[in-house]
Amino acid sequence: MSEGTAVVFQEGDRVKYEYQGDTDYGTVVKVDGSVYTDFGNIWAFWDNTLMKQNAKQEYLTLISRKEQPKPAPKHPPHKYADVIKHWADGGEIQYQYDGKYWVDYESSTNIPNVRAGCFIWRIKPEVKTISYRVGITKDNQVKVYHEEPTLDDAYGSDAFKDWLDPEWRTVAVDV
């Protein structure tokens, strides 16, 4: 630990005590609701003595910290919390009415009506364009190609024979 840096001890921390040749290990505990005494010493349950005793902070080294549980939320997050936050941060969102098709939400000033039960909301997915072309192999199997056939495609029973599509096609896919 660097000079001038103080550790704030927490219940459950594992500590090492060293003073005048004595060494012990313990776990920080609370006594009367605090891990600190009125004089700033630290309470711990010590492995050697199996007792709760306090020690001056300067004789202690923090070995490991018990992960503290996250506080439980007061209520569960909103069904569309991620959509609302994404929109508030300037992201694009979409809604669906009666399960038909997705519509871009265009307003940047009006808060989306996520309480209306007739709408389903989502973060607008990224659209990826894929090019493909259908060909046939020497063993008369149909194969979808994402790029021009290479020399590797010219050998074997599944070797490229001819195109079934007259030209490359593209399709937009939500990712």
N, C-alpha and C positions, 0 to 999 in steps of 0.2 A: 504494500500500500504506500502511496506517495505521501510525502511530508504534508501535514496540514489537512489531510482528508479524513473525515470521521465516518465510521460506519453507523448507520441507523439500524440497530438490531431489531429483528422481528421474531415473533413466536415461531418455533420450529427450526430456526437456524442452528446448524451444527457449528460448534466453536471449539477452538483449542486454547487451553489456559497454560501459560508459561510464566513462572515467577520463581526466581532464586533456585533454579534447578528442578522445581516441581513442574510436572506436566500432567494434564488431565484433559479429557474430552467430554463435551456435554452438549445438551440441547437446550436452547433458550426457551424458557417457560414464563408464563404470566403468574404473578403473585399479586393479589388484591387488584386485579384488572390491568396490570402494567408489567412490562418486561424490565422496567427500570425501578430502582429504589429511589427514595427521596433524595439521596446523595448522588444519583446518576450512575450507580453501579448496575450491572446486568445480572438478572436472575437466570440460573440454568440448573438443570438436573444433571448431575455429574456422574459419569460412568463408573469411576473408582469408588466413590463413597455412597452411591445410590441415594443421594440426598439433594434437596434444593438448597443452593447456597448462592450468594451473589459474589461477583468479582469486579474489580475495577476494569473499565473498558480498555485501558492501555495494556493490560495483560492478556487480552483476548485477540485471537485471529479468527476471522470468519472463514470456515472451511467450505460450507455449502449452504445454499438458501433453499428452503422448502418453498415450492411454488405456491403462491397464495391463490385461493379460489377467486374467480372473477365474481363480482357481486351480481346477484340475480337481477334481471331487469324487473322494473315495477310492473310491466305488462309485456306480453309478447309483441314483437315488431309487427308493423302493419303488413298485410299480405303483399302490397306493392311497394314496400319500403325501398328496395333497390331501384325500382323504376322511378320513384319520386326523387330520390337522391341523384340519380343519373340525369334526369331532366333539369333539376335545380343546378347541377354543375355544368349545364349547357349541352348535354347529350341529346341525341334523338331518340324518341320513343314512338310506339305505335299502339293503336287500339283496334279491337275487333268487336263488331256488333253482331249479335245473333249467330256467332260462329261462322260467318261468311268469309271475309277476306281481311287482311291487315291494312290499316289506313295510317299514314304518317300523321302524327299530331303536329300541327303547324304553328301553334301559338307559343310564343316565347314569353308572354306576359301573363296569360290566364293559366291558373293552376289547373292541371288535369283533374277531371272529376272521377277520382278513383273510388268514390263511394257508391256510384251508380252501379247497381248489380247487373245491368245489361251490357256492360263493357268489360272486356278482358284486356289487360295492359301488358306490354312487354318492352324491353329495351330493343331498339331497332337492331336487328342482326346485321353483321357485316355481309356484304354480297361479294361472292367470289365468282369470277367468270372462268369457266373451264372449256377448253377446245377439245374436240374429239372427232374421230372419223372411223367408220366401221369398215373393216376389211375382211377378207376370207383367207384362210390358210391353205396350204397344199393338201391337208387332210380334210378339207371342206368344213372347217369349223369357223364360226363367226367370232371375230375378235375386235375389241374396241381399242383403238390406238390413241394415245394422248400426244404423240409426236410422230414425226416421219419415221418409217421403219429404218432400222440400221442394218449393218452387216450381220449383227447377231440374230436379227429376225429373218435372215435368208437361209438358215440351216435348220435341219430337223424336220420332224413331221408337222410341227406347228409353224413352219416357215411361211412368211408372207407370200401370197399369190397375187391378189388383185384387190382393188377398192370396190366396195359395194356402194359407198356414198360417192357422189360425183365431186363433193367438196367438203372442206372442214366445216363443222357445225360448232356453235357456241351455246352454252347454257349458263344462266345465272343461278347460283345456288346460295341460299341463306346459310351462313356458317355460324 
